[in-house]
Amino acid sequence: MLRFRLRALITVVTLVVGLPFVGAAQTTPTPVVDPADPFFDDSVLHDVYLTINPKDWQTLQIHYMENDYYTCNIQVGSIKLQDIAIRSRGTGSRNPTKPGLRVDFDRNVTGQKFLGLKSFILRNNTQDASSMHERISMQLFRRIGLPAPREAHTRLWVNNGYAGMYLIVESVDKTFLQKHFNEDNGDLYKYDYNADDKPYYLEDRGRDPALYVPHPFKPETNESHPRSDIIADWIRVINEGRGPEVFRQLIEPYLGDLSMFVKHIAVEAFLGDQDGFNGNYGTNNFYLYRFDNKSLLQFIAWDKSEAFKDGPEFPIYHNINDIGVQYRNRLTTAVLSIPAMNNLYLDTLLDCAKSITEMLAATPGTPADTRGWMEREIEKEYMQIKDGVYSDPDTPFKPEQFEAEVNSLRNFAKKRADFVRTQVTAARQQ
């Protein structure tokens, strides 16, 4: 149980990760203490309590495909807030018995916050038998220096009944933008892929901005007046078919020196993400932020429940150069045609391999721990959530499925780095 202090709710402070945005003239923020740090502390298993009219909870479950809000109260540790709002959320993960939830603090009470947060996500992990894919993935993004939500596991209690094992996920919103980029007045878009949508690979649909915004680029800020013309112009540049160096000059106003984008897709490839920017279902699962008064765009990682599933031998150029060109993402193809960017892509894969195999410094007088970071993280999370997963009343997975998927993760952690290094070596010899 967290021991939050109520005064944290009125402390006006902001966490800033302080990662420089490569290629952008951004002011590096000054790091200060974030009152939400204890809430995202992944060294402990949290407990979140919701109190809601039982009829409202039943209605939310029945109408789980809708986005209707319901009023309830929340308690975390000693902190209690009334009159908050929750709704069902997710795309393929929506579930009538174990709904994923968006928790909003200021929808009913203007300006109400919880430890500086306006909202957070309770992810139900109905597409991941291990319940670990998300948390491990986002940690790797951050270890490589990319913006990604913080996450921690929690037991969820609804009207004092155990509702199952969930993930607390940091919302990508203005609070997140301010922390990472020291501004929040630009346009934030969520790539909004629906299950029945035709796969989209950033092809040019025409000059009309309405062909791109609000779908598939859904405005999350400035909803009534987003700069959708910039999205349309960006897509046009991607598809103009210029040579690598001319393309690099033309794309720079939108993606800077390209390094942040290249690192983003490299981390997804390392994680074996089936449903990311170069996934099996077309472009998917990211936020895009346009900096204030600029055309400059920044990718932000989101939803990695489909990572790891093809095992440690997931090809490093999966869906990039191993299928017909009509199914390749236009931006990825153009960027990696630049030799320096392809080299950075391979370098980032090696950085990921180094990161997951990083060992702890030896402690005098004790046996050396020969496990890498990812192996240690898997065991840490496994011990933390096992009992809660086994007793989860509404999980769609059996205990043996949980154990099998954890073992798959262990296998990935042991073998992925060597496989990637071998593929990088082969790619550089071609």
C-alpha positions as CSV (number, residue, x, y, z in Angstrom):
1,M,0.0,0.0,0.0
2,L,1.4,3.4,-1.0
3,R,1.8,6.0,1.8
4,F,1.0,9.1,-0.2
5,R,0.6,12.4,1.7
6,L,-2.3,14.6,0.8
7,R,-0.1,17.7,0.5
8,A,1.3,16.2,-2.6
9,L,-2.0,16.9,-4.3
10,I,-1.5,20.6,-4.0
11,T,2.2,20.6,-4.7
12,V,2.7,22.4,-8.0
13,V,5.7,20.6,-9.4
14,T,6.5,18.9,-12.6
15,L,8.9,16.0,-13.4
16,V,11.0,16.6,-16.4
17,V,13.0,13.8,-17.9
18,G,15.3,16.2,-19.6
19,L,15.9,14.3,-22.8
20,P,17.1,16.6,-25.5
21,F,15.1,16.5,-28.7
22,V,17.7,15.9,-31.3
23,G,17.3,18.2,-34.2
24,A,15.1,20.7,-32.4
25,A,16.0,23.9,-30.7
26,Q,14.3,23.0,-27.4
27,T,15.1,24.4,-24.0
28,T,16.3,21.6,-21.6
29,P,13.9,21.7,-18.6
30,T,15.2,21.8,-15.1
31,P,14.5,18.5,-13.3
32,V,12.3,18.8,-10.2
33,V,10.5,16.3,-8.0
34,D,7.2,14.8,-9.4
35,P,4.5,14.1,-6.9
36,A,3.3,11.2,-9.1
37,D,6.6,9.4,-8.7
38,P,5.3,7.1,-5.9
39,F,2.2,6.2,-8.0
40,F,4.5,4.9,-10.8
41,D,7.0,3.3,-8.5
42,D,7.3,-0.2,-10.1
43,S,9.3,-1.6,-7.2
44,V,6.0,-2.3,-5.4
45,L,2.6,-3.8,-6.3
46,H,0.0,-1.1,-5.9
47,D,-3.7,-1.2,-4.8
48,V,-6.3,1.1,-6.5
49,Y,-9.8,1.2,-5.0
50,L,-12.8,2.4,-6.9
51,T,-16.2,2.9,-5.4
52,I,-19.0,3.1,-7.9
53,N,-22.8,2.6,-8.0
54,P,-23.1,-1.2,-8.7
55,K,-25.6,-0.5,-11.5
56,D,-23.2,1.9,-13.1
57,W,-20.4,-0.7,-13.0
58,Q,-22.7,-3.3,-14.5
59,T,-23.8,-0.8,-17.3
60,L,-20.2,0.0,-18.1
61,Q,-19.5,-3.7,-18.5
62,I,-22.6,-4.3,-20.6
63,H,-21.8,-1.3,-22.9
64,Y,-18.0,-1.8,-22.8
65,M,-17.7,-0.8,-26.5
66,E,-19.0,2.7,-25.7
67,N,-17.1,5.6,-24.2
68,D,-19.7,6.8,-21.7
69,Y,-18.4,8.1,-18.4
70,Y,-19.5,7.0,-15.0
71,T,-18.9,8.9,-11.7
72,C,-17.1,7.1,-8.9
73,N,-14.6,7.7,-6.0
74,I,-11.0,6.5,-5.8
75,Q,-8.6,5.7,-3.0
76,V,-4.9,5.0,-3.3
77,G,-3.1,4.6,0.0
78,S,-4.4,7.4,2.3
79,I,-5.5,9.6,-0.6
80,K,-9.2,9.7,-1.4
81,L,-10.8,11.7,-4.2
82,Q,-14.5,11.9,-4.9
83,D,-16.5,12.7,-8.1
84,I,-14.0,11.3,-10.6
85,A,-15.0,9.8,-13.9
86,I,-14.1,6.5,-15.5
87,R,-15.0,4.9,-18.9
88,S,-14.2,1.8,-20.9
89,R,-11.2,2.1,-23.2
90,G,-9.1,0.2,-25.7
91,T,-9.4,-1.1,-29.2
92,G,-8.8,-4.9,-29.5
93,S,-8.4,-5.1,-25.7
94,R,-12.0,-4.0,-24.8
95,N,-13.6,-6.6,-22.6
96,P,-17.0,-6.9,-20.9
97,T,-15.9,-8.7,-17.8
98,K,-12.5,-7.1,-17.3
99,P,-12.8,-3.6,-18.9
100,G,-9.8,-1.5,-19.5
101,L,-10.4,1.9,-17.9
102,R,-9.6,5.6,-18.4
103,V,-9.6,7.5,-15.1
104,D,-10.3,11.2,-15.3
105,F,-9.9,13.5,-12.3
106,D,-11.1,16.8,-13.8
107,R,-14.0,15.8,-16.0
108,N,-16.6,16.4,-13.2
109,V,-14.6,18.8,-11.0
110,T,-12.7,21.5,-13.0
111,G,-9.0,21.6,-12.1
112,Q,-9.1,18.5,-9.8
113,K,-5.9,16.5,-10.0
114,F,-4.4,13.5,-8.4
115,L,-0.7,13.9,-7.5
116,G,-0.4,16.4,-10.4
117,L,-2.2,14.0,-12.9
118,K,-5.3,14.9,-14.8
119,S,-5.9,11.2,-15.8
120,F,-4.3,7.8,-16.0
121,I,-5.0,4.5,-17.7
122,L,-5.9,1.1,-16.1
123,R,-4.8,-1.4,-18.7
124,N,-6.5,-4.8,-18.5
125,N,-3.8,-6.8,-20.4
126,T,-6.4,-9.0,-22.0
127,Q,-4.1,-9.5,-25.0
128,D,-1.0,-10.5,-23.0
129,A,-1.0,-13.6,-20.9
130,S,2.1,-12.5,-19.1
131,S,0.8,-9.0,-18.2
132,M,4.4,-7.8,-18.7
133,H,4.9,-6.9,-22.3
134,E,3.8,-3.3,-21.9
135,R,5.9,-2.5,-18.8
136,I,9.1,-4.1,-20.1
137,S,8.7,-2.4,-23.5
138,M,8.2,1.1,-22.2
139,Q,11.2,0.7,-19.9
140,L,13.4,-0.2,-22.9
141,F,12.2,2.9,-24.8
142,R,13.2,5.0,-21.8
143,R,16.5,3.3,-21.4
144,I,17.3,4.2,-25.0
145,G,16.4,7.8,-24.3
146,L,13.0,8.0,-25.9
147,P,9.8,9.4,-24.4
148,A,7.4,6.7,-23.2
149,P,4.8,6.4,-20.4
150,R,5.7,5.2,-17.0
151,E,3.9,2.0,-15.9
152,A,3.5,-0.1,-12.7
153,H,1.3,-3.0,-11.8
154,T,-1.7,-2.7,-9.4
155,R,-4.4,-4.8,-8.0
156,L,-7.8,-3.1,-8.8
157,W,-10.6,-3.3,-6.3
158,V,-14.1,-2.3,-7.3
159,N,-16.5,-1.8,-4.4
160,N,-14.0,-3.7,-2.2
161,G,-14.1,-6.7,-4.5
162,Y,-11.0,-7.8,-6.3
163,A,-11.4,-7.0,-10.0
164,G,-8.0,-8.3,-11.1
165,M,-4.4,-7.4,-12.0
166,Y,-4.0,-4.2,-14.0
167,L,-1.3,-1.9,-15.2
168,I,-1.2,1.8,-14.1
169,V,-0.2,3.6,-17.3
170,E,0.7,7.3,-17.5
171,S,-1.5,9.2,-19.9
172,V,0.1,10.9,-22.9
173,D,-1.5,14.3,-22.4
174,K,-0.5,17.9,-21.7
175,T,1.1,16.9,-18.4
176,F,3.2,14.3,-20.2
177,L,4.2,16.9,-22.9
178,Q,5.2,19.5,-20.3
179,K,7.4,17.0,-18.5
180,H,9.2,15.7,-21.6
181,F,9.3,18.7,-23.9
182,N,8.8,21.7,-21.6
183,E,5.8,22.8,-23.6
184,D,2.2,21.6,-24.3
185,N,0.7,24.2,-26.7
186,G,1.4,22.2,-29.9
187,D,-0.9,19.6,-31.4
188,L,-1.0,16.1,-29.9
189,Y,-2.4,13.3,-32.1
190,K,-3.2,9.7,-31.3
191,Y,-2.9,7.4,-34.3
192,D,-6.4,6.0,-34.2
193,Y,-6.5,2.7,-36.0
194,N,-9.8,0.8,-35.8
195,A,-10.1,-3.0,-36.1
196,D,-12.1,-2.7,-39.4
197,D,-9.8,-0.1,-41.0
198,K,-7.9,-1.0,-44.1
199,P,-4.1,-1.1,-43.3
200,Y,-2.5,2.3,-43.9
201,Y,1.2,2.8,-44.7
202,L,1.2,6.6,-44.8
203,E,0.4,6.7,-48.5
204,D,-0.6,10.0,-50.0
205,R,-4.4,10.3,-49.9
206,G,-4.5,13.8,-51.4
207,R,-4.0,17.4,-50.3
208,D,-7.2,17.8,-48.3
209,P,-6.2,17.7,-44.5
210,A,-9.5,16.1,-43.7
211,L,-8.2,12.9,-45.3
212,Y,-5.8,12.6,-42.4
213,V,-7.4,14.4,-39.4
214,P,-9.4,13.4,-37.4
215,H,-8.8,9.9,-38.8
216,P,-6.4,8.3,-38.5
217,F,-4.6,11.2,-36.7
218,K,-7.0,12.0,-33.9
219,P,-6.4,15.3,-32.2
220,E,-6.0,14.9,-28.4
221,T,-5.3,18.7,-27.9
222,N,-6.6,21.7,-29.8
223,E,-9.4,19.5,-31.0
224,S,-11.4,22.3,-32.6
225,H,-8.4,23.8,-34.5
226,P,-5.5,21.3,-35.0
227,R,-2.9,22.1,-37.6
228,S,-4.0,19.3,-39.9
229,D,-2.4,21.0,-42.9
230,I,1.0,20.1,-41.4
231,I,0.1,16.4,-41.3
232,A,-1.1,16.6,-44.9
233,D,2.1,18.3,-46.0
234,W,4.2,15.8,-44.1
235,I,2.5,12.9,-45.8
236,R,3.0,14.6,-49.2
237,V,6.8,15.0,-48.6
238,I,7.0,11.3,-47.5
239,N,5.5,10.2,-50.9
240,E,7.2,12.5,-53.3
241,G,9.8,9.9,-54.4
242,R,12.9,12.1,-54.3
243,G,16.4,10.7,-53.9
244,P,17.7,10.0,-50.3
245,E,19.6,13.3,-49.8
246,V,16.9,15.5,-51.3
247,F,14.3,13.6,-49.2
248,R,16.4,14.2,-46.1
249,Q,16.4,17.9,-46.7
250,L,12.7,18.0,-47.3
251,I,11.7,15.9,-44.3
252,E,14.0,17.8,-41.9
253,P,11.4,20.5,-41.0
254,Y,9.0,17.6,-39.9
255,L,11.4,15.1,-38.2
256,G,14.5,17.0,-37.4
257,D,17.7,15.0,-38.1
258,L,15.6,11.8,-38.2
259,S,17.5,10.2,-35.3
260,M,14.6,10.1,-32.8
261,F,12.3,8.5,-35.4
262,V,14.9,5.9,-36.4
263,K,15.5,5.0,-32.8
264,H,11.8,4.6,-32.2
265,I,11.3,2.1,-35.0
266,A,14.5,0.3,-34.0
267,V,13.3,-0.3,-30.5
268,E,10.0,-1.6,-31.8
269,A,11.9,-4.0,-34.1
270,F,14.1,-5.2,-31.2
271,L,11.0,-5.9,-29.1
272,G,9.5,-7.9,-31.9
273,D,6.4,-5.6,-32.0
274,Q,3.8,-7.1,-34.3
275,D,1.5,-4.1,-34.0
276,G,3.7,-1.0,-34.1
277,F,4.8,1.5,-36.7
278,N,5.9,-1.3,-39.0
279,G,3.5,-3.9,-37.7
280,N,1.6,-6.7,-39.3
281,Y,-1.6,-4.6,-39.6
282,G,-0.3,-1.4,-41.1
283,T,0.9,1.6,-39.2
284,N,-0.3,1.6,-35.6
285,N,0.2,2.4,-31.9
286,F,1.9,5.8,-31.4
287,Y,1.2,9.4,-30.5
288,L,2.5,12.2,-32.5
289,Y,3.3,15.7,-31.1
290,R,3.7,18.8,-33.2
291,F,5.8,21.4,-31.4
292,D,4.3,24.8,-30.8
293,N,4.8,27.2,-33.7
294,K,6.8,24.6,-35.7
295,S,6.1,21.8,-38.2
296,L,8.4,19.6,-36.1
297,L,6.9,16.2,-35.1
298,Q,7.9,13.8,-32.3
299,F,6.8,10.1,-32.0
300,I,5.7,8.8,-28.6
301,A,5.5,5.1,-27.9
302,W,2.1,3.5,-27.0
303,D,0.6,0.0,-26.5
304,K,3.2,-2.8,-26.8
305,S,0.9,-5.7,-25.8
306,E,1.8,-7.4,-29.1
307,A,5.6,-7.2,-28.5
308,F,7.7,-10.4,-27.9
309,K,5.1,-12.8,-29.4
310,D,7.2,-14.1,-32.3
311,G,10.1,-14.9,-30.1
312,P,13.8,-14.0,-30.1
313,E,14.3,-14.6,-33.8
314,F,12.0,-11.8,-35.0
315,P,13.8,-10.4,-38.1
316,I,15.3,-6.9,-37.6
317,Y,13.9,-5.8,-41.0
318,H,10.5,-7.4,-40.4
319,N,7.9,-5.6,-42.6
320,I,10.7,-3.2,-43.8
321,N,12.4,-5.1,-46.6
322,D,11.1,-8.6,-46.5
323,I,7.7,-8.1,-48.1
324,G,6.2,-6.5,-51.2
325,V,6.7,-2.8,-51.4
326,Q,2.9,-2.1,-51.4
327,Y,2.9,-3.3,-47.7
328,R,5.9,-1.3,-46.5
329,N,5.5,1.9,-44.5
330,R,6.4,4.8,-46.8
331,L,8.3,6.8,-44.2
332,T,10.4,3.9,-42.9
333,T,11.3,2.9,-46.5
334,A,12.4,6.5,-47.4
335,V,14.3,7.1,-44.1
336,L,16.2,3.8,-44.2
337,S,17.2,4.4,-47.8
338,I,19.6,7.0,-46.4
339,P,22.8,5.1,-45.5
340,A,23.5,7.1,-42.4
341,M,20.0,6.4,-41.1
342,N,20.2,2.7,-41.8
343,N,23.5,2.6,-39.9
344,L,21.8,4.4,-37.0
345,Y,19.0,1.9,-37.1
346,L,21.5,-1.0,-36.8
347,D,23.5,0.9,-34.1
348,T,20.3,1.4,-32.1
349,L,19.5,-2.3,-32.3
350,L,23.0,-3.0,-30.8
351,D,22.3,-0.4,-28.1
352,C,19.1,-2.4,-27.2
353,A,21.0,-5.6,-27.1
354,K,23.6,-4.0,-24.8
355,S,20.9,-2.6,-22.6
356,I,18.9,-5.8,-22.0
357,T,22.1,-7.8,-21.2
358,E,23.5,-5.1,-18.9
359,M,24.5,-6.9,-15.6
360,L,24.7,-5.5,-12.1
361,A,28.1,-4.5,-10.7
362,A,29.6,-7.3,-8.7
363,T,29.2,-7.0,-4.9
364,P,32.3,-8.1,-2.9
365,G,31.6,-11.3,-1.0
366,T,28.5,-12.3,-2.9
367,P,28.1,-14.5,-6.1
368,A,28.0,-12.4,-9.3
369,D,24.5,-12.1,-10.9
370,T,25.0,-13.2,-14.5
371,R,21.6,-12.2,-15.6
372,G,21.0,-9.2,-17.9
373,W,18.7,-6.3,-17.1
374,M,15.7,-7.8,-19.0
375,E,16.1,-11.2,-17.3
376,R,16.2,-9.5,-13.9
377,E,13.2,-7.4,-14.7
378,I,11.1,-10.4,-15.8
379,E,11.8,-12.2,-12.5
380,K,11.1,-9.1,-10.5
381,E,7.7,-8.6,-12.2
382,Y,6.9,-12.3,-12.1
383,M,7.4,-12.4,-8.3
384,Q,5.5,-9.2,-7.9
385,I,2.3,-10.1,-9.8
386,K,2.1,-13.9,-9.8
387,D,-0.3,-14.3,-6.8
388,G,-2.5,-11.5,-8.1
389,V,-2.6,-13.0,-11.6
390,Y,-3.5,-16.4,-10.3
391,S,-6.4,-15.0,-8.2
392,D,-7.6,-12.6,-10.9
393,P,-11.4,-13.5,-11.2
394,D,-11.8,-12.1,-14.7
395,T,-8.6,-12.8,-16.6
396,P,-9.1,-14.5,-19.9
397,F,-6.0,-16.6,-19.3
398,K,-5.4,-19.7,-17.3
399,P,-2.5,-19.9,-14.9
400,E,-0.6,-22.3,-17.2
401,Q,-1.0,-19.7,-20.0
402,F,0.5,-17.1,-17.8
403,E,3.4,-19.4,-16.9
404,A,4.0,-20.3,-20.5
405,E,4.1,-16.7,-21.6
406,V,6.5,-15.8,-18.8
407,N,8.8,-18.6,-20.0
408,S,8.6,-17.2,-23.5
409,L,9.7,-13.9,-22.2
410,R,12.6,-15.5,-20.3
411,N,13.6,-17.2,-23.6
412,F,13.4,-13.9,-25.4
413,A,15.6,-12.2,-22.8
414,K,18.3,-14.9,-23.0
415,K,18.5,-15.2,-26.8
416,R,17.4,-11.9,-28.4
417,A,20.6,-10.0,-28.0
418,D,22.8,-12.6,-29.7
419,F,20.3,-13.1,-32.6
420,V,20.1,-9.3,-33.2
421,R,23.9,-8.9,-33.1
422,T,24.2,-11.7,-35.7
423,Q,21.6,-10.1,-38.0
424,V,23.2,-6.7,-37.7
425,T,26.6,-8.2,-38.7
426,A,25.0,-9.9,-41.7
427,A,23.2,-6.6,-42.7
428,R,26.5,-4.7,-42.7
429,Q,28.2,-7.3,-44.8
430,Q,25.7,-6.9,-47.6
